[in-house]
Amino acid sequence: MTETKVFLLPDLGEGLTEAELVNWLVAVGDEIRVDQPIAEVETAKSVVEVPSPYAGTVTVLHGEPGQTLDVGKPLISVAPVGSVEVSTGSTTEEAVVEPVQTPLVEAAANAYREEEKAGSGNVLIGYGTPGGEGQSRRTRAPRKAGSAGSSNGSPVVKPVETQDMDLSLLRTRVPGKLGAVISPLVRRMAREHGVDLGAVHGSGDSGLIMRRDVEAAILPTRPLTSQARPGNPAVVAPGSVTEPRSPEPTNVDARTGLSISSRTPVRGVRKTVAANMSRSRAEIPEATVWVDVDATALVELRAGLKKSDQHGTPGLLAFIARFVTAGLKRFPELNTRIETAAGGAQEIVGFAGINLGVAAQTDRGLVVPSIRNADKLSARELDAEIRRLTAVARDGKATPEELGSGTFTLNNYGVFGVDGSAAIINHPEVAILGVGRIMDKPWVVDGELAVRKVTELTLTFDHRVCDGGTAAGFLRFVADGMENPGAVLADL
């Protein structure tokens, strides 16, 4: 008797306990290979494709798109090739496995792998990468009159015509354009926003339709509601803030007397942010210090560098990040973590290095990817990493390691046009530095009133790891670097 293997949903990150099933990349009856992506899931940190550790024929898909699955629960069942039985009412017959001609599939797969290498996709680490040898195959069962499903609960393999090229990599194709859409994320985005892919011009190689192309098509007419999917009438479209529903006459809030217009499930990134922020405020006795900074010299320094190197000059945030890493070496108490033992005893854990988190606002919520060993990088290298991590975070492609390994966070909320904020510490870190907008303000220079480029730095810190003197010393070090960058950079 052949044995069906059940693949359990693995831990997709550090301690994650659940993931939302976004989209199946295979169907019951498909023949799959080892490391082939089978599902697209959204964790609290990113969107990833889950590859199969087994080869064979898909017999059961354990879940519907939009459903939240627990780690360790069944995800997919796979039987050895040729062993799948198809229920046809009163008769049970062996499924027929036929090869499908694959020139189109192989070409699209090659393009898909190139896109993965370029960073536009995300493969679950530790399970391999898309690829492999051999032909892609689908099972085809003989048609029987009156076959309406399984009467004994066994999976049914639906008939598939040989000309059906609707494989995982070509699930959405535009006539005349080979593999025009190969990313599951792009297909899902287009479907949920009602974008006609046939009318979208791909900006990728050979007309490949990228995420940015669909986003450009969405922006002019972004719908206010998400389109419901079968079995999942409450899916929130990427980028939507709420999940609007038409209020019923009786759907009235008892406290306010107002009709309820929407209910938004707290899940994914928003769920994690809520949990971390609540835990931070509950556990950390935080304090905040701030200072106004004359950043004129730093702005002028960058402007001078940009004249000789238009495209390679680091941004202002990269210079500030360099001052931050230097300041943390002088005040290492702020680059620590508090750990509590089983007996309740606490200890301060220090690190031989700095992983600098950079807060990034995305359609999925606030995430904080971190620059590993940031203290070893120059301002130019920090700038490149800030740009890369911000891009992958906004695309939902940052890895769990990039999103969960920070030791200190730098938050540039000035991009939102605000001056300051008493930020909440990104637990389990012990401090966060915020940078407000840089704007012209009156400032006294050498006893004379002048117009200068002024910003505000705000440091929120855990009072358990240090006192106000240490926090003020670090904040003043970063401020001095911005006010007199030449002198500080000469010592870095």
N, C-alpha and C positions, 0 to 999 in steps of 0.2 A: 504493500500500500504506500503510495507516494505521500510525502509529508509537505504540507503547506507551511511556509515560514511567515511569521508575523513580525513585521518591523515596528518596534515601539518608538514613539517620538523621543528623540534624544535631547539631552540638555544642550540647548543652542547657545549658551553663554555661561557666565559665572553665576551659578545658583539660580538661574531662571527656572520657574516651575510651570509655566504655561506659554502657549503661543496661539495666535489666531490664524486659522486656516484661510488664506486669501484666495488661493486658486489651485485646482488640481492641474498638473501638467500631463497626466496620463489618465486613461479610462479603464474600466473593467474590460478585460479581454486583450489589452495591449501586452505585447511581449517587450520586456525591458531588460536592460543590461546593468551590470554593476556600475555604480557611480552615475547613473543617469538621473537627472533631476526629475523628481516625481511630484513635488508640491512646492508651492510658494507660501511661506508663512511669515507672519509679522510678529516679532517678539517685542518686548518692552524696549529694545535697543535698536533694532534694525529689521529690514526685510531681507530674508535669505531664502535661497532655494535648497531644499533638502534632497540629497541624492540617495538612491537606494543602495543598501549594502548587498542586496540579493539580485540575481538574474532569474528570469522566469516569466510567467504569465500572471498578470494582475487579476486577482479573484475578488477582492473586497477593498473598497475605499472606506475607511472608518472615519467619516465626518463629512460635513457639508461646508462649502465656502461661507465664511463669516462666523463659523463656530469656534469657540475657544477650546483648545485641546490641552490636557494636562500632560506634562512630561512623564514618560514611562507608560503611557496608555497606547493601545494599538493605533497605528497610522495607516498601514497598508498590509494586505496579505498577498503573498506571492507563491504560486505553485510551480513545480518544474514544468518546463516546456513540453507540450503534448499530453499533459495529464489532466487538463481542465475538462470537466464534463459540463455539457450545456443542457440545462433543463428545458424541454420543449413540451411541457404539459404531461402527456402520458408516456412519452418516450424520452430516454436519456441517451445521448450519443457522444462520442469522443469529439472534441473540438478539432477542427482542421487548421493547421498552421501553414500559411503560405507566405513566401517572401514577397516583399513589396519592392518594386524598382526604386532605387534610392539616389540617383544622381542629384535631384533637387534637394533631397534631405541632407546629403553629405555636404553640398555647397553651402547650405544654410548653416549647418553645424560648424563648418570651418569659420564662417563669418561670426557666428555666435561666440566661438572660443576666442577669436580675436577681440571681440567686444569685451569679453570677460577679462582678458589680459589688460585691456586699456582701463579697467576700473569701473566700467559702466554696469557690471553685474557683480554678484556676490555669491561665492560658492562656500558652502559650509566647511569650515576648516576641519581637517582630520578625516574627511570622507572621500577625498580625491577630487578630481576635476572632470568636467564633461569631456567626453571623448571615448576612446576605446575602439576596438577593431570589429569588423564584421558588419553585416547588413542590419538595418533597422527592420523589424518585423512586426506584423500585427496578426492576431489570430482571426480566423474567419470560421464561423460555425455554419453547417448546412442549414438552410431554411426549412422549417416544418410548418405545415398549415396549423393554425390555431395555437401557435406558440405565444403565450401571453405573459410568461414569467415563470418563476419557480414556485411550485406548489409545496416543496419541502424545505424551503428556506435556503437552498443552496444558491450560490451566485449564478447569474445568467450572463453568458457571453453573447453580446449582440452581434448580428451579422454585419460584416464590414465589406464593402465592395472593394475590389482590387484597385480601382482607380481612385479610391479615397486617399488623398495625400495629406489629410488633416492630422499630421503628427504634431508632437509637442513643439517642435521648432518652427512649424509652418501653420500653426493653428489659425493665424490670421494672415492671409496673403492678399496682395493687391495684384490683379491680373496684369501680366506682362512685366512684373517686377519681382525677380527672384529673391525670396527671403526678405521682402521689404520691411517686414515687422518680425523681429525674432525675440525681442525681450518680453517676457511675461508681464513685467511691470508696465511696459508701454501699452501692451494690449489691454490690460485691465484698466489703465487710466483712460484710454480711448473709449472703451466700452461704457464705463461709468459716467463719462461726460458727454456721451453721444457724439463723439467725433468720428466722422467718416474718413477712415484711413485711406480710402481711394482718392480723396481730394487733398491729402497731405503730401507735400513735397519733402522727401527725406534729405537731410543735410549730411548724413553719414556717407561712408564709402559706398559706391554703386547705388546711391539713392536710398540707403538704409534709413528707415524712420527711427529717430532717436526720441528720447524722453522730451528733450527741449522742443522738438517739432510739435509734439502733441500739446505741450504746455502753451506754445505760441498760438495754437488753434483754439485752446480752451479760454485763454484770457479775455478775448473780446466779448465772449458770450458765456462766461462761467455760470453754470446753473446754480440756483440757490438750494436745490435739493438734490440728494443723491438718488440714483436709480436703484430700485430694489431688485434683488436677484432672487431666483427661485430658492426657497428654503431659507432666505436671509433677507427679510424685508426691512431690516434696520441697519444696513451697512452705511457707514459714513464715507463719503467720497474723499480722496486725498485732498487736503487743503481746505476742506469745509470746516467751519468752526462749530456748527451745530448740525443736528439731524432733524430738519424741520418736518413736521407732520401737520396735516390739516386738522385743526382743532375741532372736536365734535361739540355740539351744543352742551352736552353734559360733562365735558372734560374741563371742569372748573376747579381751580385751586381753592381749597377750603379757607386758607388763611387770608389770601389777598382778594378773593372774589374774582380774579382775572382768569380768562381762558388760558389753558396751557398750550403754548405754540410749539414746543419741542421738548424732547428728552434725549440727552446725549450720554451714551454709555461711557463711563470712565474706564479706558482700557489702553493698551499699548503704551506709548511714550507718556501720554498724559497720566495714566495710572501710576507709572513708575515715578514721575515727577511729583505727583501728589504724595505718594508714600514717603519718598526721600525728604521732601520739604517738611512734612509733618513730623517725621522722625528727627530731623535736624532741630526744629524748633522745640520739640519735646525733650531732647537729650542734651543739647548744647547750650550752656550759659554764654550767649554771645554778647559781644560789645562792638561798638562801631566808632571809628575815628575817621576824620576826613580833613582835607586841606585843599585850598585853592592854589593852582600852580600856573605860573607864567611860562607857557610852552612856546613862546615866540622864538627862542634860540633853536629849539628842536625843529620847528616848522621851517625856519630859514635854512638850517643845516640840510634838511631833506630837499628843499627847493634847489639848493646849490648842487647837491649830488645828482638831482634829476636832470640838470642842464647837460651834464656830461654822459649820463646813462638814462635815457628816457624810459626804458622799459625794465631795467634791472634794479632800480632803486627800491629798497624796502619801504613798506608803508609805515606810517607812524606807530601803528600798533605793534609792529615787529620790533621797533626800537624800544618801546615801552616794555615789551616782553623781555628784551635783553637786560634792561635795568632790573626787572623783577627777578630774573634768575640769579643775577649778581647779588641782589638784596637778600634773597633767600639763603645764599651761602653765608652771608654775614649774620643773618638772623634765622638759623635753621629750625628754631622752635615752631615757626609757622609752616614748615614743610614736614609735618609729622601726622600721626594718627593716634587716637586714644583707643585702646583695646581693653575689654573687661574680661577677666578670667571667670571660670565657672564658679569660683568661690566669691566673686564680687570684687576682687582686687583689680585696680586699674593700673595700666602702665602706658607711658608715652613711647610710641614706636617711631624712631627716626629712620631716614633713608639715605643711602649713599648715591644720591642722584635726584633729579627733579623731573617729574612728568607734568608738564604745564598744560592744564585744561583750558580750552578756549570756548566759552559759551557761544552757541550758535542757534539762532531762531530758525526753525524749519516748519514746513507744512504739517509735520507730525507732532510738533511741540518743541520745547526747549531741550537740546541735547548738548553734552559737553565732551567732544572728542579731545584727546590729550596728545601732546607732542612728547614722545618718549625721549628721555635723556636730553631735555631741552637745554640744560646747563652747558652742554658740550657744543651747542650750535651758535653760529654767528647770527647777526641780525638779518642778513640776507637769507640764510638757511631757515631761520625761524619764519620769515615772510613766506617762503615757498611752502612750508609745512602748514602754516595757518590757512593759506589759500586752498591747499589740497584737502585738508581735513574739513574745512567749511563746505567745500563742494560735495564731498562724498557724504557728509552728514545731511545736507539738504536733499540729496538724491536717495537717502535712506540706505546707503551702502556702507556706512561705517561699520567696522567689525566690532564684536563685543570687547576685544582687547583695546581697541582705540577708544571705546566709550566708557570703559570701566577701570582705567588704570591711573587716573590723575592723582596728584598729590597736592596740587594748589591750582586754583581757578582764576583766570583773568577774564573779566566780563566787560566788553565794550558796549555799554548801553547808550553811549553818545550817538550811535547810528540811528537811534529812535528819536533824537532831538530833545533829550532830557539832560539835565545838569547833574543829578545825583540820585542815588538809591541806596537804602539800607538793605543790601541784598541778603538772602538766606544762604548760609554756608552749604556747599555741596557735600553732604554727608557721604563718606566718613572723613572727609578732609577737615581741616581746622581753620581755614581762612579763605577769603575770596576778596579780590581787589577789583573795584569797579572804576571805569573811566567814563566821565561825562563828555558832552559835546565841547569842542574847542570853538570859542567865539570871541569876537572883539569886545573888550571891556576896558573901562578906565583903570589905570594902574599907576602907582607911584614908582618912578624910576629915578634914583639919585635925587630925590627931593622934588622932582618935577612930575606933573601929571601927564601920562601918555596913554595911547591906545595900544593894548597888547593882546596877544592870543592867549586866552585864559581857559583853563579847564579845571574840573574838580576830581580829585581822587578820593575814593571811599574804601576803607578797609574794614571788613567785618571779620572778627576773629573769635576763637574759642578761648574764653578766659581761663580755662583749666590748664592750658599749655603754656601760657605766658601772661604777663601783666601789661598794663598800658604802656610802660616804658619801652618794652620790646616792640610792640605794635607800632608805636609812634616813631621809633628809630627806623624801622623798615619803611614805613610810609614816607618819612622824610628823605631816606636814601633814594627812593624812586623819584620823588619830587625834585630833588637836587639834580638827578640825572637828566630830567626833562628840562630844567632851567639852565643847566650848564653842561650840555651833552659832550662837548669837546673834552673837558677835563675828566669826566667819568669814563668815556670810551677809551681814553688813552691808557687807563689802568685795567681795562678788561682784556 
